[in-house]
Amino acid sequence: RQQTVRAGLGAAGVAALVSVGIVAFAARGAEDALVSSSVPDTSIDEPTTVDVIPVVTTPNDTAESTDSTLDTATTDDTSNSSDTTVLPVAPDGVPDAIYTYADDTGIEQDVFDPVTLELIDTIPFASAPSEAPEPDAVSASGAVNYGLRTDAEIQFDDCGQSPIEIWVNGAAPSGLPATINDLAVSPDGRVGIVAATDCPVDRPLAADFAPEGSYPITVSTFDPDHPDMPAQTLFELDGGVEIVHTNSLVLSDDGSFLMLSSVDRARAGQEGMFGFTKFIDVATGNIVANIDLHAGTDDLPRGDCGFGYIDMEFVSSTAISYVAICPDDGLAVVIHDLVTGETAESVNPQYEGRTYETLPSAILTVDRGTYTNPGSAWYLLCAERETLLADGSIEFGSPTSRPCWVGHSNEPMSEIPTRSAVAAASFEPLP
């Protein structure tokens, strides 16, 4: 648990949650400082209709930035406009099927109709041939691979940086910084982003084990096929205010938007709300949305939730999906387009009125194959298994519940009648 918001792109469309791990800004305790998870690590019950809050938000005009250093407390207001209209459900494609475990043995999987939720088949798990692991990212030509090597002995400096050579395979990275905090390549392989710190030498370390005082963190763009060409500065952060770690950078499908998560140095390790997440237009370097729950700055729909977000990720070149953790509503699924302002929201009433401590961990997966806009979105939501005890407390990890739902845009969610206690669902056959 080290990162503000989980940011990953799951092309396979699998929503699964077997172990615990909530991803949010608000911590359950000091040990939750800036939490993070991957899809297998974090990834809800009874057929139910859901309160739906469909909106379209019309973004205000975005002013051009005049300072290359980003201010975490100031953003262009692009999504909290008062202009809202009902977002119609787009008559787009429907996923072929939903797949779940048929039992707890993992031998067979059930196949459901995504509209009627009728069980239409039970099939065996396919035994896939063993293959070499895929690289984290690949350039557009396929010639250069990117990702932090796990077979190398990594030496980190005081600012948490590692040598660029262990991030790049297939070309000399002579145009990139010698040491970096993080690197990301867009899924289409055409845009690269790198974050590097001008780390002070021999400066005393603060309580968070980073150097005291201010120093620049530079975020730059580069051509993934040509890491030997000089990277171009996009903007700078103040290392005295926030820190960028590994897995902090995620690009949208075509690299037009960057999601950057960082540690709030003033509050790292404290119980409460902390951390920043910025959505940045890569063409201009302008912030189009900013999340700082401690300061009350939140430019995304459901910004009044107050507890944070689960499983935030890009679902297209311009759209994001996430689950907002709300004091009153519990869990709200949100699909939001950063450019058009279109937003589809759906609240799951099973978790209304919960405290933060009694809200489950969950994972949201949007079907990429049928997605065209928030009104077309099909999604799966799976949450940690739980049992309500006689004293009113919640026991997590119980195998008695079937906590997976399917939803379509702003329509009501419906529980998937799974026969297994394994909280996993997919729009594609389970591996």
VMD Tcl script that draws the C-alpha trace (Angstrom):
set ca {
  {0.00 0.00 0.00}
  {2.14 2.81 -1.29}
  {0.30 4.75 -3.95}
  {-2.50 7.30 -3.95}
  {-4.71 5.77 -6.62}
  {-4.31 2.54 -8.42}
  {-3.84 3.19 -12.09}
  {-3.74 0.23 -14.42}
  {-5.11 -0.74 -17.80}
  {-6.73 -4.16 -17.93}
  {-7.36 -5.00 -21.57}
  {-8.61 -8.48 -20.73}
  {-11.60 -7.06 -18.86}
  {-11.35 -9.18 -15.70}
  {-12.86 -8.04 -12.43}
  {-11.59 -10.19 -9.60}
  {-11.13 -9.82 -5.88}
  {-9.81 -12.65 -3.76}
  {-7.65 -10.78 -1.26}
  {-8.24 -7.56 0.63}
  {-6.95 -4.19 -0.52}
  {-8.94 -0.97 -0.74}
  {-7.47 1.75 -2.90}
  {-8.34 5.21 -1.71}
  {-7.00 8.41 -0.24}
  {-8.56 8.08 3.20}
  {-6.58 5.66 5.32}
  {-7.96 3.14 7.80}
  {-4.80 3.71 9.75}
  {-1.29 5.00 9.43}
  {-0.25 1.78 7.74}
  {-2.52 2.67 4.81}
  {-0.48 5.72 3.85}
  {-0.85 6.09 0.11}
  {-2.24 2.74 -0.83}
  {-1.94 0.87 -4.06}
  {-2.78 -2.44 -5.64}
  {-2.67 -4.36 -8.86}
  {-5.64 -6.14 -10.44}
  {-4.98 -9.55 -8.89}
  {-4.47 -7.97 -5.44}
  {-7.60 -5.76 -5.47}
  {-8.92 -6.45 -7.38}
  {-20.85 -6.75 -4.13}
  {-25.23 -9.38 -3.28}
  {-28.91 -10.49 -4.10}
  {-30.37 -9.25 -7.39}
  {-31.02 -5.61 -6.80}
  {-31.92 -2.41 -8.49}
  {-29.73 0.55 -7.87}
  {-30.31 4.24 -7.42}
  {-28.95 5.84 -10.57}
  {-27.62 9.34 -10.83}
  {-26.98 9.97 -14.56}
  {-25.42 13.29 -15.43}
  {-23.60 15.06 -18.20}
  {-21.22 17.73 -17.03}
  {-20.28 20.53 -19.40}
  {-16.68 21.52 -18.71}
  {-15.67 25.13 -18.47}
  {-13.06 26.51 -20.80}
  {-9.56 25.61 -19.74}
  {-7.08 28.43 -19.37}
  {-3.62 27.97 -20.70}
  {-0.99 27.43 -18.06}
  {1.57 30.18 -17.69}
  {3.85 28.36 -15.28}
  {5.65 25.13 -16.05}
  {5.58 24.17 -12.34}
  {2.28 22.55 -11.44}
  {0.42 23.84 -8.39}
  {-1.32 21.00 -6.53}
  {-3.92 23.36 -5.11}
  {-4.88 25.08 -8.37}
  {-6.50 23.47 -11.41}
  {-8.68 24.32 -14.33}
  {-12.28 23.55 -13.36}
  {-13.36 21.09 -16.03}
  {-15.91 18.81 -14.44}
  {-17.82 20.36 -11.56}
  {-20.08 22.53 -13.65}
  {-23.63 23.19 -12.53}
  {-24.95 22.32 -16.01}
  {-26.25 18.75 -15.91}
  {-28.59 16.84 -18.16}
  {-29.73 13.25 -18.28}
  {-27.27 11.08 -20.16}
  {-29.19 8.68 -22.41}
  {-28.02 5.10 -22.59}
  {-26.37 4.65 -25.95}
  {-27.73 1.71 -28.01}
  {-24.29 0.31 -28.61}
  {-22.97 -3.23 -28.53}
  {-23.54 -5.78 -25.80}
  {-20.77 -8.05 -24.46}
  {-21.00 -11.64 -25.64}
  {-21.04 -13.15 -22.16}
  {-20.00 -12.95 -18.51}
  {-17.74 -15.64 -17.08}
  {-17.51 -16.65 -13.39}
  {-16.17 -19.59 -11.40}
  {-18.63 -22.51 -11.44}
  {-17.32 -23.69 -8.07}
  {-14.42 -23.12 -5.72}
  {-12.14 -25.68 -7.37}
  {-11.30 -23.60 -10.43}
  {-12.00 -26.52 -12.79}
  {-15.04 -25.09 -14.57}
  {-16.49 -21.65 -15.29}
  {-20.11 -20.58 -15.75}
  {-21.20 -18.52 -18.75}
  {-24.02 -15.98 -18.23}
  {-26.03 -13.84 -20.63}
  {-25.03 -10.25 -19.68}
  {-28.58 -8.91 -20.19}
  {-30.81 -11.64 -18.70}
  {-28.13 -13.16 -16.42}
  {-29.37 -16.59 -17.51}
  {-26.83 -19.37 -17.07}
  {-26.24 -20.47 -20.64}
  {-23.27 -22.80 -20.35}
  {-20.56 -24.27 -18.11}
  {-17.17 -24.78 -19.69}
  {-13.75 -25.98 -18.53}
  {-10.89 -23.66 -17.86}
  {-8.53 -23.66 -20.80}
  {-5.00 -24.79 -20.07}
  {-2.97 -22.08 -21.68}
  {0.59 -22.93 -22.75}
  {3.29 -21.37 -20.65}
  {4.70 -18.27 -22.25}
  {7.40 -15.78 -21.43}
  {6.04 -12.82 -19.47}
  {5.01 -9.83 -21.55}
  {7.03 -6.62 -21.12}
  {5.30 -3.80 -19.25}
  {5.17 -1.63 -22.37}
  {6.34 -1.74 -25.98}
  {7.11 1.01 -28.47}
  {4.89 1.40 -31.55}
  {7.31 -0.50 -33.76}
  {7.77 -3.24 -31.19}
  {11.53 -2.75 -31.22}
  {11.93 -1.29 -27.71}
  {10.53 -2.72 -24.47}
  {10.00 -0.78 -21.27}
  {9.57 -1.87 -17.66}
  {11.54 -2.04 -14.43}
  {13.57 -5.24 -14.62}
  {13.05 -7.59 -11.71}
  {16.15 -9.64 -12.41}
  {18.49 -6.73 -11.76}
  {19.96 -5.63 -8.45}
  {18.45 -2.17 -8.14}
  {20.28 0.66 -6.43}
  {17.98 3.52 -5.41}
  {19.16 7.02 -4.55}
  {17.76 9.18 -1.72}
  {14.92 10.30 -4.01}
  {13.84 6.75 -4.85}
  {15.32 6.75 -8.35}
  {16.88 3.85 -10.21}
  {19.18 3.80 -13.30}
  {17.43 4.25 -16.64}
  {19.31 1.28 -18.13}
  {17.22 -1.23 -16.14}
  {14.00 0.29 -17.54}
  {14.78 0.07 -21.28}
  {15.55 -2.95 -23.46}
  {16.26 -2.73 -27.16}
  {17.81 0.72 -27.52}
  {20.27 3.00 -25.79}
  {18.32 5.43 -23.54}
  {20.89 8.18 -23.98}
  {18.21 10.87 -24.46}
  {16.53 10.12 -21.11}
  {17.64 11.09 -17.59}
  {20.33 8.85 -16.11}
  {18.15 8.02 -13.08}
  {14.34 8.13 -12.92}
  {11.43 7.78 -10.50}
  {8.99 6.29 -13.01}
  {8.36 5.74 -16.70}
  {5.19 5.02 -18.69}
  {4.39 4.29 -22.34}
  {0.93 4.67 -23.87}
  {-0.83 1.42 -24.86}
  {-0.40 2.32 -28.54}
  {3.34 2.69 -27.97}
  {3.55 6.19 -29.44}
  {3.96 8.40 -26.34}
  {6.39 8.02 -23.46}
  {6.49 9.87 -20.14}
  {9.38 9.90 -17.70}
  {9.69 11.48 -14.24}
  {13.12 12.29 -12.85}
  {14.30 14.16 -9.76}
  {17.24 16.51 -9.47}
  {18.09 14.78 -6.22}
  {20.07 16.88 -3.72}
  {23.36 15.38 -2.64}
  {24.32 15.18 1.05}
  {21.12 16.90 2.19}
  {19.58 15.64 5.48}
  {16.65 13.25 5.09}
  {13.22 14.17 6.46}
  {10.90 11.84 8.41}
  {9.63 10.37 5.12}
  {13.23 9.43 4.21}
  {13.39 11.91 1.32}
  {15.72 14.94 1.25}
  {14.58 18.01 3.14}
  {13.60 21.20 1.33}
  {12.58 21.92 -2.23}
  {14.03 20.41 -5.39}
  {12.61 19.90 -8.90}
  {10.94 16.76 -10.23}
  {10.78 17.03 -14.02}
  {8.13 15.20 -16.05}
  {9.04 14.87 -19.74}
  {7.74 13.29 -22.93}
  {9.77 11.12 -25.30}
  {9.40 8.93 -28.37}
  {9.34 5.28 -27.17}
  {10.92 4.14 -30.45}
  {13.79 6.62 -30.01}
  {14.90 6.86 -26.37}
  {18.22 8.09 -27.69}
  {16.56 11.38 -28.69}
  {16.32 14.09 -25.98}
  {13.16 14.04 -23.85}
  {11.05 17.22 -23.87}
  {10.09 18.82 -20.54}
  {6.32 18.86 -19.98}
  {6.19 20.37 -16.46}
  {7.91 20.34 -13.08}
  {6.78 19.43 -9.56}
  {8.21 20.61 -6.25}
  {9.88 17.67 -4.55}
  {9.51 19.43 -1.23}
  {5.71 19.19 -1.57}
  {5.13 15.86 -3.31}
  {7.08 12.79 -4.37}
  {6.63 10.59 -7.43}
  {7.27 6.87 -6.96}
  {7.32 3.86 -9.29}
  {3.85 3.10 -10.76}
  {2.81 6.75 -10.41}
  {2.42 7.46 -14.15}
  {-0.30 6.07 -16.44}
  {-1.13 7.21 -19.98}
  {-4.47 6.95 -21.78}
  {-4.83 4.70 -24.81}
  {-3.28 7.14 -27.29}
  {-1.16 9.06 -24.78}
  {-3.29 12.21 -24.92}
  {-3.82 12.26 -21.14}
  {-1.56 11.45 -18.21}
  {-2.71 10.33 -14.77}
  {-0.04 11.21 -12.19}
  {-0.28 10.12 -8.55}
  {2.05 11.55 -5.93}
  {2.70 11.47 -2.21}
  {1.74 14.48 -0.08}
  {4.97 14.86 1.86}
  {3.37 16.94 4.63}
  {0.95 14.12 5.52}
  {2.54 10.89 4.31}
  {2.02 8.20 6.93}
  {-0.69 10.07 8.76}
  {-4.19 8.74 9.27}
  {-6.67 10.69 7.16}
  {-6.81 12.15 3.68}
  {-3.64 12.66 1.74}
  {-1.99 12.43 -1.67}
  {-2.58 14.02 -5.05}
  {-3.75 12.72 -8.40}
  {-3.64 14.94 -11.47}
  {-5.02 14.39 -14.97}
  {-2.87 16.29 -17.45}
  {-3.34 17.14 -21.12}
  {-0.09 15.87 -22.61}
  {-0.30 18.26 -25.58}
  {-0.34 21.38 -23.36}
  {0.87 20.29 -19.92}
  {-2.33 21.73 -18.41}
  {-4.08 20.05 -15.50}
  {-7.65 19.16 -16.51}
  {-8.60 17.59 -13.17}
  {-6.95 17.47 -9.76}
  {-7.66 15.45 -6.64}
  {-6.49 16.64 -3.23}
  {-8.95 15.38 -0.63}
  {-7.12 16.95 2.29}
  {-7.49 20.44 0.80}
  {-11.02 19.71 -0.43}
  {-9.98 20.11 -4.05}
  {-11.60 17.55 -6.31}
  {-12.53 18.23 -9.93}
  {-14.17 14.88 -10.69}
  {-17.80 13.73 -10.39}
  {-18.67 12.48 -6.89}
  {-16.10 14.87 -5.48}
  {-18.32 15.22 -2.42}
  {-17.78 11.61 -1.42}
  {-14.89 12.41 0.88}
  {-13.50 8.89 1.36}
  {-11.60 8.57 -1.90}
  {-11.62 6.27 -4.90}
  {-11.15 2.62 -5.78}
  {-9.65 1.27 -8.97}
  {-9.31 4.42 -11.06}
  {-8.11 3.78 -14.61}
  {-8.39 4.89 -18.22}
  {-11.00 3.10 -20.34}
  {-10.29 4.96 -23.59}
  {-8.16 7.79 -24.94}
  {-10.15 10.38 -22.96}
  {-12.32 8.57 -20.39}
  {-11.72 7.17 -16.90}
  {-13.66 4.82 -14.65}
  {-13.61 4.52 -10.87}
  {-15.61 3.62 -7.79}
  {-16.20 6.57 -5.45}
  {-16.31 5.69 -1.76}
  {-19.12 7.79 -0.33}
  {-20.15 8.37 3.32}
  {-23.87 8.22 2.44}
  {-24.12 6.16 -0.73}
  {-21.30 3.71 -0.07}
  {-19.98 2.68 -3.49}
  {-20.76 4.68 -6.64}
  {-19.56 3.60 -10.08}
  {-18.47 6.52 -12.25}
  {-17.47 6.62 -15.92}
  {-16.32 10.10 -16.92}
  {-14.98 11.58 -20.16}
  {-12.32 14.22 -19.50}
  {-12.96 16.00 -22.82}
  {-16.73 15.95 -23.35}
  {-17.61 16.00 -19.66}
  {-20.11 13.15 -20.16}
  {-20.58 11.17 -16.95}
  {-22.54 8.04 -16.13}
  {-23.04 7.25 -12.43}
  {-24.72 4.37 -10.61}
  {-24.96 3.90 -6.84}
  {-25.07 0.47 -5.20}
  {-27.53 0.80 -2.27}
  {-26.22 -2.27 -0.43}
  {-23.48 -0.13 1.05}
  {-25.44 3.01 1.88}
  {-24.76 4.50 5.29}
  {-21.57 2.50 5.87}
  {-18.57 3.89 7.69}
  {-15.22 3.78 5.95}
  {-14.12 0.85 8.10}
  {-17.12 -1.25 7.02}
  {-16.92 -0.56 3.28}
  {-15.46 -3.47 1.29}
  {-12.55 -3.41 -1.06}
  {-13.71 -3.61 -4.69}
  {-12.63 -3.62 -8.29}
  {-14.33 -2.17 -11.35}
  {-13.73 -3.34 -14.91}
  {-15.24 -1.70 -18.00}
  {-15.65 -3.79 -21.16}
  {-13.29 -2.20 -23.67}
  {-14.74 -4.16 -26.61}
  {-18.11 -2.38 -26.50}
  {-17.12 0.97 -25.01}
  {-17.61 4.12 -27.11}
  {-18.75 6.68 -24.50}
  {-20.06 6.67 -20.90}
  {-23.58 5.95 -22.18}
  {-22.38 2.73 -23.81}
  {-20.31 1.42 -20.90}
  {-20.79 -2.14 -19.66}
  {-18.95 -2.91 -16.44}
  {-18.41 -5.53 -13.76}
  {-18.11 -4.66 -10.06}
  {-16.82 -7.22 -7.59}
  {-16.33 -6.61 -3.88}
  {-14.82 -8.35 -0.92}
  {-16.99 -11.09 0.56}
  {-18.59 -10.17 3.88}
  {-21.09 -11.23 6.54}
  {-23.14 -8.93 8.77}
  {-22.78 -10.23 12.32}
  {-25.44 -10.13 15.05}
  {-23.74 -7.22 16.79}
  {-23.94 -5.16 13.60}
  {-20.27 -5.46 12.73}
  {-18.93 -6.67 9.39}
  {-16.81 -9.78 8.96}
  {-14.84 -9.71 5.73}
  {-13.67 -12.78 3.85}
  {-16.79 -14.89 4.40}
  {-17.54 -17.35 1.57}
  {-21.32 -17.04 1.98}
  {-21.93 -14.02 -0.27}
  {-21.86 -13.59 -4.05}
  {-20.54 -10.05 -4.40}
  {-20.38 -9.38 -8.16}
  {-22.64 -7.10 -10.22}
  {-23.00 -6.22 -13.87}
  {-24.06 -2.74 -14.95}
  {-24.71 -0.79 -18.13}
  {-24.05 2.94 -18.07}
  {-26.68 4.63 -15.88}
  {-28.98 1.60 -15.74}
  {-29.46 -0.34 -12.46}
  {-26.78 -2.85 -11.53}
  {-27.81 -6.49 -11.12}
  {-26.15 -9.18 -9.03}
  {-24.57 -11.99 -11.00}
  {-25.95 -15.29 -9.59}
  {-22.57 -16.93 -9.26}
  {-22.31 -20.42 -7.76}
  {-18.83 -19.92 -6.37}
  {-17.54 -17.99 -3.38}
  {-14.68 -16.69 -5.52}
  {-15.42 -13.03 -6.24}
  {-14.37 -12.97 -9.88}
  {-16.14 -12.07 -13.10}
  {-14.95 -11.38 -16.63}
  {-16.26 -10.40 -20.05}
  {-13.82 -12.93 -21.50}
  {-13.17 -16.57 -20.57}
  {-11.27 -16.76 -17.32}
  {-7.64 -17.78 -17.73}
}
mol new
graphics top color blue
foreach p $ca { graphics top sphere $p radius 0.5 }
foreach p [lrange $ca 0 end-1] q [lrange $ca 1 end] { graphics top cylinder $p $q radius 0.2 }
display resetview
